[in-house]
Amino acid sequence: MIRLRIAMGLVAAVLITTAAGAAETPYSNPDYTRPQYWSVAIYVGPASPKYFGAILQDFNLQSHEYMVGVALDRKLVRLWREFYLSGEVQVTQYFNGHANNTFAAMLGFEIDNLFGYERTSFSFYDGPSYSLDPPFLTIGYKHRTYVSARKKFLNAIAIEFASGLPFTRNWDWTARVYHRSGVFGLYSDGCDDGMTIGLGVKYHF
């Protein structure tokens, strides 16, 4: 299936075009003296209950549904220069397949102004997530389908790259990955993996 290749191509296009076109003013209030610590992102993309390792093995997401995610981020502590300890809460909605909602509260880090490019950022978050109605099936290696353990509490990982939209002060393009799994038995012995790759927009305030 070519959906993953299309999604990765769109992500690459966003990274190339927006990093060069972003405005040169940092994320700040109009007086440019106080940084903005809050942001909210909304994104959409193909979702799949496939093992993460199996996706890497054949570069095939085997997506049968889509997900919309809303993530609220807060910079908590400045650790060093543009490196922050950050927190995120996220709500998701799956549709066009098995309808489901997940909720996650995660802790991680955010790095701003990557390699000197202002209004760019990279974030990584990890923490527990809760699903209202876990999927019934999971896709494993060699496209085999298994019965899911259907555990409601799993681990969530969120990865984001964002870059400022030209001619705006507070808006970004954002490319995101959202992944849920049992973390090799830490949360679940069953492999209830699930992954989404999406694009969206982000607002700083």
ZITA-V532310 format. One record per residue. N is the residue number from 1. OMEGA is omega as a letter, one per 20 degrees, with the letter a starting at -180 (999 if undefined). BURIAL is # if it has 16 or more other C-alpha atoms within 10 Angstrom, else .. Layout:
n:N omega:OMEGA burial:BURIAL
n:N omega:OMEGA burial:BURIAL
This chain:
n:1 omega:a burial:.
n:2 omega:a burial:.
n:3 omega:a burial:#
n:4 omega:r burial:#
n:5 omega:r burial:.
n:6 omega:a burial:.
n:7 omega:r burial:#
n:8 omega:r burial:.
n:9 omega:r burial:.
n:10 omega:r burial:.
n:11 omega:r burial:#
n:12 omega:r burial:.
n:13 omega:r burial:.
n:14 omega:a burial:#
n:15 omega:a burial:#
n:16 omega:a burial:.
n:17 omega:a burial:.
n:18 omega:r burial:#
n:19 omega:r burial:#
n:20 omega:a burial:.
n:21 omega:a burial:.
n:22 omega:r burial:#
n:23 omega:a burial:#
n:24 omega:r burial:.
n:25 omega:a burial:.
n:26 omega:r burial:#
n:27 omega:a burial:#
n:28 omega:r burial:#
n:29 omega:a burial:.
n:30 omega:r burial:.
n:31 omega:r burial:.
n:32 omega:a burial:.
n:33 omega:a burial:.
n:34 omega:a burial:.
n:35 omega:r burial:.
n:36 omega:a burial:#
n:37 omega:a burial:#
n:38 omega:r burial:#
n:39 omega:r burial:#
n:40 omega:a burial:#
n:41 omega:r burial:#
n:42 omega:a burial:#
n:43 omega:a burial:#
n:44 omega:r burial:#
n:45 omega:r burial:#
n:46 omega:a burial:#
n:47 omega:a burial:#
n:48 omega:r burial:#
n:49 omega:a burial:#
n:50 omega:r burial:#
n:51 omega:r burial:#
n:52 omega:r burial:#
n:53 omega:r burial:.
n:54 omega:r burial:#
n:55 omega:r burial:#
n:56 omega:a burial:.
n:57 omega:a burial:.
n:58 omega:r burial:.
n:59 omega:a burial:.
n:60 omega:a burial:#
n:61 omega:a burial:#
n:62 omega:a burial:#
n:63 omega:r burial:#
n:64 omega:a burial:.
n:65 omega:r burial:#
n:66 omega:r burial:#
n:67 omega:r burial:#
n:68 omega:a burial:#
n:69 omega:r burial:#
n:70 omega:a burial:#
n:71 omega:r burial:#
n:72 omega:a burial:#
n:73 omega:r burial:#
n:74 omega:r burial:#
n:75 omega:a burial:#
n:76 omega:a burial:#
n:77 omega:r burial:.
n:78 omega:a burial:.
n:79 omega:a burial:.
n:80 omega:a burial:.
n:81 omega:a burial:.
n:82 omega:a burial:.
n:83 omega:a burial:#
n:84 omega:r burial:#
n:85 omega:a burial:#
n:86 omega:r burial:#
n:87 omega:r burial:#
n:88 omega:r burial:#
n:89 omega:a burial:#
n:90 omega:r burial:#
n:91 omega:a burial:#
n:92 omega:r burial:#
n:93 omega:r burial:.
n:94 omega:a burial:#
n:95 omega:a burial:.
n:96 omega:a burial:.
n:97 omega:r burial:.
n:98 omega:a burial:.
n:99 omega:a burial:.
n:100 omega:r burial:.
n:101 omega:r burial:#
n:102 omega:r burial:#
n:103 omega:a burial:#
n:104 omega:r burial:#
n:105 omega:a burial:#
n:106 omega:r burial:#
n:107 omega:a burial:#
n:108 omega:a burial:#
n:109 omega:r burial:#
n:110 omega:r burial:#
n:111 omega:a burial:#
n:112 omega:r burial:#
n:113 omega:a burial:#
n:114 omega:r burial:.
n:115 omega:r burial:.
n:116 omega:r burial:.
n:117 omega:a burial:#
n:118 omega:a burial:#
n:119 omega:r burial:#
n:120 omega:r burial:#
n:121 omega:r burial:#
n:122 omega:a burial:#
n:123 omega:r burial:#
n:124 omega:a burial:#
n:125 omega:r burial:#
n:126 omega:r burial:#
n:127 omega:a burial:#
n:128 omega:r burial:#
n:129 omega:a burial:#
n:130 omega:a burial:#
n:131 omega:r burial:#
n:132 omega:a burial:.
n:133 omega:a burial:.
n:134 omega:r burial:#
n:135 omega:a burial:#
n:136 omega:a burial:.
n:137 omega:r burial:#
n:138 omega:r burial:#
n:139 omega:a burial:#
n:140 omega:a burial:#
n:141 omega:a burial:.
n:142 omega:r burial:.
n:143 omega:r burial:.
n:144 omega:a burial:.
n:145 omega:a burial:.
n:146 omega:r burial:.
n:147 omega:a burial:.
n:148 omega:r burial:#
n:149 omega:r burial:#
n:150 omega:r burial:#
n:151 omega:a burial:#
n:152 omega:r burial:#
n:153 omega:r burial:#
n:154 omega:r burial:#
n:155 omega:r burial:#
n:156 omega:r burial:#
n:157 omega:r burial:#
n:158 omega:r burial:#
n:159 omega:a burial:#
n:160 omega:r burial:#
n:161 omega:r burial:#
n:162 omega:r burial:#
n:163 omega:a burial:#
n:164 omega:r burial:#
n:165 omega:r burial:#
n:166 omega:r burial:#
n:167 omega:r burial:.
n:168 omega:r burial:.
n:169 omega:a burial:#
n:170 omega:a burial:#
n:171 omega:r burial:#
n:172 omega:q burial:#
n:173 omega:r burial:#
n:174 omega:r burial:#
n:175 omega:a burial:#
n:176 omega:r burial:#
n:177 omega:r burial:#
n:178 omega:a burial:#
n:179 omega:r burial:#
n:180 omega:r burial:#
n:181 omega:r burial:#
n:182 omega:r burial:#
n:183 omega:r burial:#
n:184 omega:r burial:.
n:185 omega:r burial:.
n:186 omega:r burial:.
n:187 omega:a burial:#
n:188 omega:r burial:#
n:189 omega:r burial:.
n:190 omega:a burial:#
n:191 omega:r burial:#
n:192 omega:a burial:#
n:193 omega:r burial:#
n:194 omega:a burial:#
n:195 omega:r burial:#
n:196 omega:r burial:#
n:197 omega:a burial:#
n:198 omega:r burial:#
n:199 omega:a burial:#
n:200 omega:r burial:#
n:201 omega:a burial:#
n:202 omega:a burial:#
n:203 omega:r burial:#
n:204 omega:r burial:#
n:205 omega:999 burial:.
